[in-house]
Structures are given as C-alpha cells and as structure tokens.
Amino acid sequence: MEAISGAAVFCIWIILGLWLLTQINNVDYSVRGFAHYFDNILKEEEILHLDELVEADEGLIKEEEVPESAEKFLENKLIEDHLQRRECQIDNPRKNGIVPRFHTNPEKFLIPVLAWGPNNQMRGFREALILARKMNRTICVPPFFKHHSDKSIQGGNVFVPPELRLDLGSLRSLTTTCEMSEIQEKCAGHIDAVLYARAACSSHLADRLEIFREFTGLYPFLDANCGPRDGIPTFPKDFNGKMTSNLALDGNEHIHSLYPVQDARCVVWVFPYVQFNDFTNYLHAAWNGNANKALKNPEDLQFLKHMMQSTRRPPFIVKMIDRFMEKIVGGKRFIAVHYRFDTDDWMKHCKEKEDNKTCQKVKEIMEDVPTALKHFVDYLEDQVLRHKIQAVYVAVPLSEEQIRDGMKKMVKERLGADFPVWSSEDLFPFVYSLSCEKFSEHDIISTSEQEICVRSTAFLRATPSSWSRNVFVERIVHPTAKKFAFHDDLLLNVLYKAKAVDL
C-alpha cells in the first residue's frame, strides 16, 4: 500500500479518537479484556542494553483508508478551536549581530554524527556542545534523523532538518556555530580526524554514516569495515569498539589525552550518547541543593544550564503550543503523564533482563492494567485535593490508545465527566494548522507533547525513557518549571504498588 499523506494520518486519528470516545463506556477493563493486548509480553527478539538507555519506539499508526469526510471534519475542528491553516514555516535564518555567550575557535570544527532516535540524538548533540567547548571548537549543526519506526515518509534513516528539532537562534546566541550548509565549505569536504564515542559497525549506524555524508558533502572517512580511510587518524588510539564513557566535566586534560587533535581543523565525533554521563547529575544536584555532588567550576555549571535552555524546541512549535495552552489548557493546573511501557517495543528490551527491577515492575503492571490505572486515579485524586490539580495531559504512544482511553474513562468515573483529560487527540488540530505535513507529523507531535510536559504543574515520567529524561532535565533548569519539578515523580511509582505477601 502506498504511504498516505501527513494530513490524512491526522484525519484518521481525529476520526478514530472521536469514535473511541463514543465507544468508551462499552470497553471491558477487566483483566480478561486487556489480556489479548499483553500476550507474548517477553517474546521479542531485540535486546536493549539498559545501561545505554537507548530510546525505544514511540509507536505509530497503520496505514488505513481515509474517510471521505475526514478532511471536512478536521476543517470543522479548526473552526471549533478558532484555528486556521497557515503556511508551514520552520526556517530559522541566522541574524546579523548575534554575539554568542560562549566563544570558541572559529577555525576549528567539531561535527557530531548522531545515533538512534530523536531523544538520543538530542542528548548526543548536547554532549557534543560540551565537548566542543572543552576542545575550543566551533560546533557544526549536523543532520538529524527520524525515528526508525516512523514510516510516515520513507522509514529508516531519513533526514530531518535541524530546524525541526532545535531553536537555532537560541543556539547561535549560546556558542559559536557552523550551519549544516557550511560544513562542506569550512572543511573543504575533508575530515582530518575521527573521534569514536562508540562502535559504528552495525548496519543501522553504518547506513546513518552514509546519509550523514550525503547531507554534509563530506568525502568518505571510514571504510566498509569501519576502519579509517586514506590514513585519517582515529581516536582513542586503543579503541576496541566499546563505548567511550564517563568523560570528566571537571578539567580538560583527560579529553585532550583521549582525543589529541589540537591541530586538526575538522573532526567528527561518531555517535555520542551518554559519554558525559554526569552532566545531568550535576544539573540535578544544583537544582536540589546537593553541595556534595556539585560541579566544582561554576562557569561549567552555568554553561550546562544555558546549554539546556538554548537547545529547546524550535519557535514554530513553541508558538503552536502557546496557542494550545491558551485555547485548551486555559491556565489550569495540570499533571502531564508520559506512558512508555508498550508491549510492541519497550518490553522487548527486557528480554533476558528478568532480574531487572524496572522490568519486573512493568511486567506486573501490564499483567494487571486495571489495578495499575486505579492506582493512577488514586494518585490523581490526592493531587486534586492537596495541590488543586485541575486537569491531566496523557502523552502515550499512538499504538497504546487502549491505555490512554482506559485512563480517561477511569479518571472521569472518579472525578466527574467534566474533568479534563487531554491527549494527542486534542493536540492534532493545532498540529494540522501548521501545514507541515511534508515533514514527519509523528516527529512534530512527539516534540510538541514534550513542550506541553515541560510546562506542566507536575510531570510523571517513564523510566528509562530518554524522552522523559530530556523533559525532566529541561524542567529543572526552566525558570518557571523548576519550581514545580519538586512535585514530579516516576510514573512507575504511581502505577506499581507491591502486593502483600500472605504469611
């Protein structure tokens, strides 16, 4: 079947969402009713190394026939929400006169090659900003990529423009930058050294390297066996394919000995992700006042804070969520929930990890979903009474509509039919109004939901999801959200309660 348009995908989900709302009172939320949904829970093949915290799929919808009335219906939703379609505008051109807060050498360049899903890529890019500052190099904004599960355009390692992920204007105000379009000219198409963060020989990552080269205009720098081409030096010298981990934020001596490339003009850093493993811990320590774990150099801490604030979502998404907050949220105090424990992807990473406590708890939750949802509603009711919470936003993978609708049903049964429970169904018309279907609508929805979660009164995050982790770290440095982040918790703590043992 040929891929359907982004607009059609939005339409399908709007229609499906409303149909589900009409059917919700007929859904059986007994254990038996959910059983088919959680069959074969630990029978997947792929294994995730949890110490690397690689992002799992967010879940996509299947291609379906588009009802003839869908677009008409969506146009009516635009009218209902007082929205109008506008020309897609993601451009974020460089402005004259910008003086970056942190200057680096404009003649030496660091170009990261980003790995895995969107949130792994964002973490990797932020770590590349740390390394660029420590090596006194200009950071080059690299290509970003769709999630491998996202089939909305082509699937696989598909390029997306940096403007879809980043506020480039804020980034330019943070540090000296090189645009993606400038990389070929700045480097004359040639890489002078390759810095390994981890091995690059899997088929998925090798394909990404090729696409990276195509969009940057660089000559090949690794051969088919992931070795250097044309005598290009690679570092670390004793690299054996394992991850280069726990780079120190205090001091630069270790980094310069690991990557001795002071004279090289253009270097690539291959697949950074959790190399500066402690940078989020330092931000957390500063937020909660833990002096024992504080970063010694206050200038380094200030850089980390400004880096997080300067690598948030692009302006076109922020403005769209401004409209959503005004028209839908209306100033209500709300809890945002990120549910990430889907069977088709997340749980396959627990295969052969039966002794992992997180996997054990999630497995128990998914074997008795109604009880877990009851625990959630108990928690929510308590928050309504104690902190005057007035609404909930539920961010769940699109494939997990049964969980989403179960939450909605049980919340409304307990707190009243008028208690707002928002989700991507309420967000779709705002995303549709952007007219950016030529890009990944999945990407835009996921990024937009992160912006909503950052602005929430309290955030229940899924662990070890990189999506959730990125949101939480943003919240603890956000001028307003950092005050509310003390109310945040792990969703797993809310859904899971240990069963009493009969004596």
N, C-alpha and C positions, 0 to 999 in steps of 0.2 A: 504493500500500500504506500502511495506517495505521502511524504510528510505534509501535514496540514499547516496552515498559516498560524502565526502567533495570535492573531485576532480570533481565529477560530478556536484555538485552545482556551482562551479566556472565556469565550462564549459557552463552550461546553461546560466549563466548570461553574459558571454562573447558573446555567440551567440545572445542572446536576445538583448544585448546592441547594437551590430552592426546592427541587423535588425531594431531596433528603429531608428538608425541614417539614415538608408535608407528610412524610412517612415516619418521622422520628418516633411518634407515640406508639407505632406498631412494632418497634425494634425490640427484640428479646435480648436483654442484657444479662441473662443468666450465664453461668459458666459454660453451659452447653451451647448457648448461642454464639459465644466467642470461640468455641473450640476449633472450628474449621479454620479460623483465621490464624491460629497459632500452631497449627500442625507442623511437624518436621522442624521444630524450633532450632535444633542444633545439628541439622543435617546438611549444612552448606559446606563448600569446599575451601573457599579462600580464608586464610588466617591473618588476622591483624596483630602486629607486634604492638601491644598496648603501650609499651614504653615510648614508642614513637608517636602515639596519639594521632594516627593518620585519620583524616576525615572520612567518614562513611557517606554513602549516597544520601541525598535529601529526598529521593523518591519522586517519580514523575508519573504522569498520567499516560494512558494508552491512547493511540490514535482511534478516533471514532468518527462516525458520520456526524456532520454538523446539521442540527435542525435549521430549517429554512428561516424560522422566526428568531433565531438566536441573536443575530446582529441587531435586529429591531428591538428585541428585549433589552440588550445591553445599551442601546441608544436611550431607551426609556430610563434605565438606571442612571445614566449620566444626567438626565434631566432631573430625576428624583434627588440626586445628590448635588444638584446645582454645579455640575461639571461640564466642561466642553473639551472636545478633542483639540489638541494643539500640535503644531509641528514638532517632531522629535528633535530635541536639541541637547546633545551631550557634550558638545565642544567646550573646551576649557582652555582657550589660547593663552600663550604667555603674554603678560602685560609688561610694558616698559617701566623701569624704575623700581622693580622689586629688589629689596636688599635682604638676603637671607639672614636669619638669626645666627646660624652656624655656618661659617665659611669653610670650604675645603679647596684643595688644589684644583684649579680649573683645567689643568693639563694632564691630569692622571685620572683614569676612569675605572670604576667597578661596575660590572654588568652582571646582575644575578639571573640565573636560569631557574624558574620557579617550578615546583613539583606539586603533583596531586591536585586536590580540589581547591575551590576558591578560598577557603579559610586557611588551608595550609599555605597557599600562595601568599596570602596577606601576611601571615606570621613570618614566612620566609623573606618577604620584601622588607618588613620592619627590621628583621635581623640584618639584612644587607645594609640598611641605613646605619645601623650600629657599627658594622664592620667598616663601611666607607668612612665614617667619621674617625674611627681609630686608625685607619690607614691613611688618612688625609687624602681621600679620593672623592671625586665627583661621582655621585650615584647616577647611573643611567636608568631611566624608567623602562623596564623590559616589557615584552608581550605578556599578557595574562591569558588564561585559558578557561574554557567552560569546564564544568564538572563532567567527568567521563560518563555519567549516567544521563546527561542532558541530551536527548535526541531531538530537541526542538528545531535544530537546523541541520546538522550533519552527524553529530555524535563523534566521540573520540576526542583527540587533541585539537580542538577547534579554538582558534584565536579569538579573543575579545579585546577591544581597545582598552587601554588603561583608563580612559575617561569613564568607562562603565563601572569601575571599581573604586577610583580614587578622586579626591578633590585635588587636582594637580595645582591649582592656585595656592592652596594652603601648603602643599609640599614644597613649592618653589620659595615660599616665604620661610620655610624651615631651614633648608640647606641648599647648597649649590647643586644644580641638577643638569642632566643631559636628557633631552627628549628622545623617545624611541626613534623618531625620524632622523635624528642627528648621529646615531651610533655609527653607521657606515662611514660617514664623512669624518667624524672625530677619530676613528680608528683605522681609516683607510682600508676597511674591510678585513683587517688582520688582528688576531688575538695574540698577545705577547706572552701570556701565561694562563694556565688553567688551575684554579683553586678548587679542590674537591671538598664538599661538605659531606658527601656520601657517594656510594657507588652509582654509576649511571648506566649499567648494562642491562636492566630489564627492558623488555620490548616497549613497554609503555613509556618509560623515561627516554629511551633512545629515539622513539618517534617524536617526542616533545623537543628534543635537541634539534632535530631536523627542521621542525616548524619554527622554532626559535631562530634558527639561522636564516630561514626564508624571509622572515619579517624584519630581521635586523640587517640583512645584506652582508653578513659576515661569511668569510671563507670557512670551510670545514676545519675544526681544530681537534677533533677526536676521530679515530678510525673506527672501523666496524666492530673491533674488539674493545672499544672504549679506551684505547691507548692514545697517546699524543700523536699528532700528525706533524710532519715537516720539522721535527726537532723542537716543537713547542714545549717548554718546561712545564711540569705539573708538580703541584704541592698539595699535601705534605710529601716529602721525599719518600718516606717509608709507608705511604698509604697502601693499605691492604684490602680495601673495599668496605671496611667498616665505617660507621658514621663517625665523623669528627665532632666530638661532643664537649659540652661544658666549657666553652671558651669564656675566659675571665673578662668581666666588665671592669674590674679594677686593674689599671695598668695596661700597657701595650706590648711589653717585652715578649710575652708568650706568643701573641699573634704575629709579631714580626719574625720570630724564630720559626713558627709553623708555616707562615706564608712570606718568605723572604723575597718580595717582588718590588722593592722600593724603586727600582729603575725602570720597571715595565710601564708602558703607557696605558695599555688596555688589557684588563684581566677579567675573566669570567669566573663567577662563583657558582659552582654546579650544585643545584638542588639544596639550598639552605632550608632547614626546618629544625627547630629546637637545638641549634648549635649554641646560642646564648641562652642556655636553659634557665638561667636565674633571672633574666631581666623582668619577667612578670612577678617573680617573688619579691624583687626589690621594690617594685611599684606597690605591691600588696603591703609590704612592711611599712612603707612611707604612709600609706593610706590609714592603716590601723594603729600607727604609732609604735611599732615594734622596733625599738632602737637597737636591739641585739642583732637584727638581721638587716640593718640599714646599709645602703651603699655608702662607701667611705667618701667618695668625691661628690660634693653637692652639685657640681656642674654636670657630671654624668647623669645624676638623677633628674636634673632639670631637662636635659636632652631627652631622656626617656619619656617624661611627661609631655613635652612639646611634640615629640615624635608621634605618640599615640593620638594627640589632639589634631595633628596635621595630616593624618592618614585615614581619616574617616570617609564616609560615603560622599559621592560626588554631588554637586549642587542641585542637579535636576531631580535627584531622588530626595534630598533633604527638603526641597521646596514642595514636592509632591506630598511628603509625609507631614509637612506643615499644614497643608490643606486637609489631610486626613484627620490630624489632631484637632483642627478647628471644627470640621463639619461632623465628625463621628464621635470622637472622644469628648470634645466639649468641656475640657477642664476636669473631667472626672479622675479620681484617684484609682489607678488600675494596676492589677498584677499581670505581668507578662509571663507566659509559660512556654518553655521550649521542650517539646516532647520529641525524643530522638530514638526511641527504643523499638524501631521497626524490625519485623521478622525477616524481611527480604534482604536486608543489608547489614544493619548494625549487629544483629545476633550472630551472623556468620563469623564475626570477628572473635566470638567467644568459643569457637570450636577449639577443643583441646585446651581450653582455659577454665575447666570446670572448678579449679581451685581458686579462681579469681573471685573475690568477694563481690565486686560490682556485677559480674556476670551471674553469679548465684542469685543476687537480689533481683536483677532484672528478669531472670528466668521465672522466679517465683511470682513476680508481678504479672507477667504475661500469661501465666497459668491460671491466674485468678484476677482478671481485669476488673470485674465489678467491685471487688473488695478494694483494689487499689484506687479506683475512682471515688469510692466512698471516703477513703482517707483524704483524697484531694478536696472533696467538698467539705469535710470536717475542718480541714485547714483553712479553706476559704471563708467559711462561716466565722471562724475565730478571728480572721483578719478583718472581716467586715465589722465585727464588734469592737475589736481592740484598736484598729488603725483606720477605721472609716473607709475601707476599700469599697468602691462603687461599681467596679466592672472587672472583666478579665479579657485579655487577648491571648488566644491559643495559637502558637506557631508550631504546626506539625507538618511532617512530610505530606505531600499531596496524596501519597498512596495510603495514608493512615486515616482516611476520612471516618472510619468506624470509631476510632479512639476520639477524634475531635467531636463527633456528634454524640458520643456517649458522655463526654464531659459536659457538653451543652445541655443535654437532657437532664442529667442528674443535678447540675447547678440550678437550673430553672425549677426543678421539682422542689428543691430545698429552699431557695432564696427568692422564688417568685418568677413568674413568666416574664416580667419586665426587667429582670436583672440582666444587664448587657453582657453577652459573651461573644466577642468579636473573633474573627479569623480571616484567613485569606479571602473568603467569600466577600467580606465587606471591603477588602482592600482592592479586589480586582477592578472595579470601575475606575479607581484612581490611577492604577497602572495602565489600564486601557486608554485613559485620557492622554497619556504621554505620547501615543502613536509611535512607539519604539519597537514594534513587532519584528523589525528586521534584525534586532539583536535578540538575545535569549530572554524570553519572558520569564523563564524559570530563574535565571540569574537575577533579574530585576526584582521579582517577588521576594526571593530569599534575602537579598540585600536590603530591601525595603522593610521586611519584617525585623531585621536586625536593628534598624533605626528606631522602629517602634519599641523594641525591647530596651534599648538604651534609655529611652525617655520614660520608662515605666516607673511607678512608685515602688514596686518590688519585682524582682526577677527570679523565677525558678529555673535554674539552668540544668541542662542534661550533661552529665559527665560520662566519658571523657571527650565529648564533642568539641572540636575546635571552633565550631560556630558559636556555641555557648561561651566558651572560654574567651574568645575575642570580644564578645559583648560585655562580659563581666569586667575584663581589664579596661575597656573603654569607660565603663560606668565609674570605676574607682578613680579615674583621673578627670572625669567630666565635672565642670564647675558646679552643676546642679545635682546631677545623678549621684555623685559621690556621697552626698548626704543621705540619700535613700538606700544606697547599696548595703548599708548595715542591716537592712531588712531582707536581703537576698538569701537564698538557700538553694540547696540541691533538690531538684525535683524528686530524685530517688529517695531522699529523706522523708519527703511528704507521702509518696505513694507506698513506700515499704514500711511495714511495722512487723517486727519479729513475732512469729507465732508462739504462743505459750506452749511449754512442753509439759505434757501430762506426767505426773510423778506416780 
